[in-house]
Amino acid sequence: MIMQLTPGGDQPVTMVNCRKMRHDSKPKGIHWLALGLLVIVWGSSFILIKRGLDSFSSFEVGALRIAISFLVLSPLLIWNLKKVPRRKLKYFLMAGIIGNGLPPFLFAIAQTVIDSYMAGVLNSLTPLFTLVIGVFFFGTRTRWFNVLGVFVGLGGAIGLLTVANGSELNNIWYGMFAIAAAVCYATNMNLIKRYLSDFSTLTITPVAFMFIGIPSLIYLLTGSEVFHVLTHDPRGWQSLGYIAILAIVGTALAMIIHNWLIKQTSALFTSTVTYLMPVISIMWGVADGEVFLAVFMLWIAIILIGVYMANKRRRM
């Protein structure tokens, strides 16, 4: 998931305009259906990245994901760009680079070594880093219980990376790329809350993509091997199809669904995505033949407990 998104992939903006959300709205059947769709879409992002890497390099996968998303969102850009004051454009630039520009490359690099489900689990650390960055740089108030949750979650991540693949140092190092992507998502969420909360997601995302979509297109057209792959690799078009699904469904469609869901219900209800996404990524990984040991469940449980503790009764 690319995201003005949360955990994402593509990571959703779950805390924007919290006071405007209808927290007293009890979720109905259609809301649970939308939540389930988001879980499946964002939980499947990592296996789609893996399939994209079958033919393309990590940089090409990241650039293709961004460029396709930008092209899909460009009609919204034409409509919404005029709503943005020039003095605010620098914040959209920051959101584009940090929230949507770096994570696609970081996750693709990480998955050249680590399993897809591992990237999905590490992505769930985003709420932890959202709290940490909010406290240190944005004046977010917190409690000792939330801080303890951060340490618990990080301990679970370190433990998971340590036991995976026989504790290979290379595995741990590339896992850090996935964690860095989670840090980017977390930073972006704080930036948006502080500087762009007056804009809707349908404005933030296409305008932010303007700053990264055009450079990605230029790279793909002039400095990549994409066209060579498509003409010489028999799996090239199939890999491109998987990346297109990730970009179109995981970014454009999921963004609209998420934005609607959080306004219809609450940030608390929508944040359930964070806890359920790893289940989908693990299921895809196992189905694809990735090794999953029973001991991993212990560390994954510790991560999710830490995420829960960090978000317990915390106002943003």
N, C-alpha and C positions, 0 to 999 in steps of 0.2 A: 503494500500500500503506500502512495505518494501523498502526501497529505498535508494540506490544511487539515490533514486527517490525523488520527492518533496513531495509535498503534496500528501501519501501515503501512503504510502505507500506506505506508502510506497512512499516517497518524491523524484522526479527526480533531477539529477544534472543539473539544467538549466543554470548555469553560467560558466561551464567549457569550457575553450578555446573559450571565446566569440569572440575574435578577428579573429578566424578562421572560424566563422560562416558566412554564406552568407546572410547578412541582406537585400540585394537587391533582393532576390528571392521572387517573389510574390506567396503566397500560391495558389496551384491548388486544383482541386477536390479531388485528392488522399490524399493531405495533410489535408484537412478538414475531410476526412473520418478517417484518422489516429488519428486526434485530438479527434474526436467524440468517437472513440473506447477507447482511453485513459481515457476520461471523464467517460464513462460507467464503465470501468474496475475498476478505482480507486475510483469512487463514490460508487461502489457496495461493496467495501472492508469491510465496517462497518457492513452491514447486514450479510455478510459471517462470520464475527467474532461472531456476535450474534448467528448465527445458530451453530457455533462450540461450543459455551458456553452452548448449550442445553445439551450436554453430558460430556464435558470435563471442567476441572478447567481452570482458567485464565492462570496459568503457563503451563499447558499442551497445551492449544491453542497456546500460544506464542512459545513454544518449537517445536511443530509440524509444525507450519508455517515456522520456521527457518530451521528445519531439512529437510523438503521436498524441500524447495527452494535450500538448499545446495546440495542435491542429484541431482536435475535437472541441477544445474549449474556446477557440478563436472567435466563433460567433458571439459568445458571451462577452469576450473582450471588447468587441466593437460597441456593444451596448453599454457596458459598465465602465469603460475607461474614462468617459466624460464625467463620471460621478466622483472621481478621485482628484482632490486638490493637489497641485504640483508639490506643495510642501510635504505631502504624505508619501510621495513616490519612493523616497529613500527607504521607508519602512516596508513597502511592497518589494523593493529590491532585496532587502535583508531576508524577508520571508521567502522570497523565491529561491535565493541561494541556499539558505540554511534549512528551510523546511521541505523544499521540493527539488533542489538542485543536487545537494550532496548525498542524501540517503540512497537514491537509486544506484549511484556508483558504489557507495560503501557496502550496501547489501550484495551487489553483484560481485565485488571483490571478495567479500567474506565467503560467499558460496562457491568460489573456486576451490575452496579447501573444506569448509565445514558443511555438514548436512543441511538440507533445506529446513527440516523441522527445528534444528538447533537455532537457525536464524529467526524462525518464528517465535521460539521461546524467548530468546534474548530481546526481541522487539517489545515484549511485554514489560520490560524494565522502564519504558518511557515515563509512566506516571511517577516513578521514583526520582528520576532526573528532573522531571517537571517541578517537583517539590524542592529539590536541592538548589536548582538554578533560581527558582522563585525566591527562596529564602536569602540567598547570597547576593543576588543582583537586582531583584525586583521588589524587595521588601515584603514578601509574603510571610504572614504569621503562621506559626506552626506550634505543635506540642511535642513533648519528649517522646510520646508514643509513636508519632509520625516519623520522627528522626530514627527511632529504634527500627521501624519498619524498613527504612532505607538500608540500614546495615544488614538486616536480615535478608532482604532481597539481593543485595550485592553479594553477600556470603553464599547465597544459593547459586548465583550466576558463576562465581569463581569455582564453587564445588562442581557444578555441571561441566564447565569447560575443563576442569582438571581430570575428571573421571572419563571424559569422552575420548575416544580413539587412543586409549592407552596412555593418556597424559602427555601426548606429543606436544612439544612447545609450539610447533607450527600451527596446530589446531587452536591453541590458546591465543596465539598472536592474531590469527585471522578472525577469531571470535570477537576480538577487540574492535574490528571494523564494524561488525553488527552493533556492538554496544555504542560505538561512536555515532552510528545512525540514529540510535534511540536518543542520544544526547542532543542531536540536531533537532529531532522532532520536539523534544522537551523545550529546548531553547525557543523554537518557533512558536510554540503554544504560549509561552510567556510574553514573547514579543507581540503577538496578535492581541492578547488580552490587554496589554498595556497601551499599545499604540493604534490598533486597528479594530477595536471592539465596536466602533460605530458603523462598520461595514458588514454586509452580509457575506456568507461564504461564497455565494455566487458572484460577488464582486472581488473578494480577496484572491480566490484561486486563479481565475483567468488572468488578472492583472499581474499577479506574482509570476505566473508561468511565462508572461511576455518576456521577462528579463532572462530566463533560462532556456526557453523554447527556441528562440532565434539562434543563439550561439550553438545549441545542440544540432539544429538543422544544418548550420554552416559546417560544423565538424563532420556530420554524416555525409555531406555532399562533397567535401574537399579533402578530408584527412582520414577517413575510415576505409575499411575494406568491405563495407556492407554490400556494395554492388557485386564485388568479386565473389563474396560468399553466396549471394543469391543465384549467381550464374554457374557456380562450380560445385557447391556443396548440395548434395541431394536432400539434405535436411534443412537447408537454409530457409525456404519459404515456410516450412512447418514451425521452425523456431521463431520466425518473424510473426507468425500467427499467434503463438503463445504470448509474445511480448505485446502484441496489439490487444489481446484480450485483457492482459494486465493493465495496460494504459487506459483503455476505453471503459471497461467495466469497473476495474479497481480504483480508478480516479474519478472520471466524469460521472458515471452512474452512481457509484457509491457515495460521492460527495453530496449529490442531490438527496439521496435517501437519508444519509446521516443528518443533513441539515433539517430535513423535514421531521425526522424522528425526535431530535433533541428539542425541537419547538413543541412537538405534540405531547411529549412525556416529560423527561427531566434528564439532567446531566448524569445523575446517579444511575438511572436505568440504562442509558446509552453506554455508560462506562463498562457495563457487563461484557462488552465486546473484548475488553482487555483480557478477561479471565478465560474466555471461550476460544479465542483465536488459536492459542497453542494446541488445543485439542485437534483442530482441523489440520494444522500444519504437521502435527505428529502423525495423524492418520494418513495424509498424503505421503509423508516420508517413508513410513512403514510399507505402504502399498507399492512404493517405488523401489523397495529393496534396501532401504537405509537401515543400518543396525541400530536397534533401540533396546537398551538393557533395562531390566527392572529397576536397577539402582538409580537410573535417571529420574524416575518418578519422584523419588525422595527430594532431589534437588529442585526439580520443577515445582513441587508442592511448596518448598521453602521460598522460592521466588514469588509465587503467587500469594503466599501468606504475607510476605514483605510488602507487596504491592497493596494488598488490602489494608495492612496496618498504616502504610504511608498515606492512604487516602481516607482513613477513618475519621469522619466528622471534621474534615478539613475544608475550610472555605477558601476560594480563590478569588 
